[in-house]
Amino acid sequence: MIEYLRAENAILREQLGGKVPRLSDNQRRRLALKGAPLGRKLLSHVAAIVTPDTILRWYRNLVAKKYGGTKARRQSSVRESVTDTLLRFCRECPSWGYTRLRDALYHAGKDISRQTVVRILNEHGIEPAPERGRSPSWQTFLGAHWEGLAGADFFTVEVVTWRGLVRYFVFFVMELKTRRVHVAGITKDPDEAWMKQIEELDRREGRVPCRAHAPDPRS
C-alpha cells in the first residue's frame, strides 16, 4: 500500500509540473501534524507537494501559535478588567441592580450585556440587589465561622471477611482550618437512622459541616 501511494504521489507531482499548489490553512495543518512525527529523512521519501523543511516549518508555527497565547492573554486581561470593575461597583454601591451595573460599566468604557453582568456575579457568589446589601458576603461569613467549619464526605473500603468481600462506607469530617481529618462512622448500611446518629455527633462536638447538601453514600 505504501509503495502504491508513493507511485501515485509521484504521478501527481509530475502532473503539477513543478508548480506548488495553493493550500488552505486546514490542509497545511493536516500535513504538518502527519508529517512532523516522520522527521526530515522519511519525509524526503514521501513528501510530494512541498519539501520536508516546509512541512516541519508549518509544524513549528502550529506549536508556536498554540503556546504563544498573545491573543488569549489580551482577551483574558480585558475580561479581568471588566470583572474587577464590576466587583468594585458591587462593593461600593450594593443597592445597584443588574441594569444599573451594566449602565455604569458602559459609562466606564466597558460595554457588556446585562446577561454577562448576571453571569459574572453568579460566578463570584454575589447576590442581586437589594439582598446584596442586606446579607454579609461569603468572605465575611467564612471569616466569622472559620473555627467551626468542616467539610464532610464518604469513601468506601472493600474488606475481605469470612462472608466474602464486603463494602464498608466510611464517613469522615475534615476541619477546614487545621485540615485535621476525623473518621465519624463506619457502616455496611448507611441508612437514615445511622445518618441521624452521625449528625447528632457532629452537633454535640460543635462541628458545622460545610456542604450544599447531605452527601449520598450510595452515589
Helices and strands as residue ranges (DSSP letters): H 2-16, H 25-35, G 36-38, H 39-46, H 52-68, H 70-92, H 98-107, H 114-123, H 131-134, H 138-145, G 146-148, E 149-161, E 164-175, E 181-187, H 192-204, E 208-209
